[in-house]
Amino acid sequence: MAFSPRGWMCTVALLDMMTSPLAVHDTTSFCEMVLDFCYNNRSDEEGRNMGMNELMMTAAAVLDHVYDGVAAIDDRGKIVYVNPANERITGLKREQLLGKQVKDAIPSTHILDVLLTGQPSIGVRTKVGEYQVVSNIVPVWEDGKLVGVVSVFRDETELRRLAHQLSQANETIEQLARLVDPEGRGGMIAGESEAMHKALSLATKAARVSSPVLIQGESGTGKEVLARYIHDQSPRKAKLFVPINCAAIPENLLESELFGYEEGAFTGSSKGGRPGLFEVADGGTLFLDEVGDMSMHLQAKLLRAIQFQEIRRVGGTKTKQVDVRFLFATHHNLLESVAVGTFREDLYYRMEVVSIQLPPLRERIEDIPVFALHALSKITKKLGLPTLKIGHGGMQAIRRYPWPGNIRELENVLEQAAILDEDGVIELNDLPKRFGDRSGRHESLYDRGGNDFPTLEEVEERLLRQAMRTFVTKGEAAAALGVSRATLYRKLEKYNMNHDILSQSET
């Protein structure tokens, strides 16, 4: 036969024992595989010559359970096999077809054409009886001789129904994706603060183009996370995102790491040289973290790479064109570095086409619960722990803490707490000692009377009312509470306080 042996003896043996219809994605290929198996595993007693009728009798144990309609025709045009599903799809009973000439029983198909030409007919719409079907018809060869054809029928109405179901499923997936990630952030958490919403908005706009982006912020504020978000939202997302921390590598190694080197450039260099990260990131994105720590010598080489999109390997004489999107990050104030002469002014302006400032966690207290819960969810999944909650006392301590290490420190603290926790709720006693009183006593924010501890919403509403009575403007009240004006407005609306407080100026 023309089909190559696939050695699926065990698979066919298992299928032979099944009684429910098989859901096969590509029935035509499956039939070919079954016939190939039957032909190549026939016994010596069956001899070298196995006709189409004998072949189908052997294959029937499997093909009787296939969901699609299958019919086999020998080289004289006689129908020698019809599976049970064929009646459901074509409306024609087996006894009406078996032993009949195909030109009389199924005249509208292309089966005779395939018998005459030996060329398969794939995906042809045709009418069989009263039913509209889609047929695949393939020739069956034995030692170079055409011995018959196999025709696979599928109900066109059912195909349309399946296509409709697939369309509905895709729509449901898109709806779920919008629920999980409503603004298409790809997992980037914006939080509640106005500063983070502004940073994410800038990043989304920057992702559409290939201009350099400079991300500034303290260590641990999530600069690389934002850089990855920009790459993942960009037209280059299918290419590599290549990060490097410029402060973590000595200058002499950093140059060869970035630009690569030629063979013999220095003692110990690899035979044939080595490409640098500029070449590795070709077509994608190169993220240079802590670029403010780069030496003046490397700054000059970087400037040329950005300006002309070309590099020269260490020890090389030829330049090489690259297509790289540059993202930069630093915790330094680069304008101050320019002023004192430790950073090139021309490089600064090449880098800072789009500038994004990530504020430290202590300046966006309203973001802390969002980031904490998100981080805790990731940590429990990573460690294989059950779902954990952060109790009232734990969250109060987390909100009060200044977080000098920002999000990185927050994740570290929560991972420690998750490992040590014993009751499924992270409280103050589960946090490191630097978080304050560990006696279990909590300082009340106001005296409600009695022994009941106030709820978080009660505390929030009282604080809002007190702030609005104390300060002249809403801007001052927002600053005192450590939230943005937009967040203050949302909170006032939440507690129906916008109409209660009419005296405050908007500024």
Secondary structure by P-SEA (a helix, b strand, c coil): cccccccaaaaaaaaaacccccccccaaaaaaaaaaaaaaaccccccccccaaaaaaaacccccccccbbbbbccccccccccccccccccccccccccccccccccccaaaaaaaccccccbbbbbcccccbbbbbbbbbccccccbbbbbbbcaaaaaaaaaaaaaaaaaaaaaaaaacccccccccccccaaaaaaaaaaaaaaacccbbbbbbcccccaaaaaaaaaaacccccccccccccccccaaaaaaaacccccccccccccccccccccccccbbbbbcccccccaaaaaaaaaaaaccccccccccbbbbbbbbbbbbbccaaaaaaaaccccaaaaaaaacbbbbbbcccccccaaaaaaaaaaaaaaaaacccbbbbcaaaaaaaaaccccccaaaaaaaaaaaaaacccccccccccccccccccccccccccccccccccaaaaaaaaaaaaaaccccaaaaaaaacccaaaaaaaaaaacccccccccccc
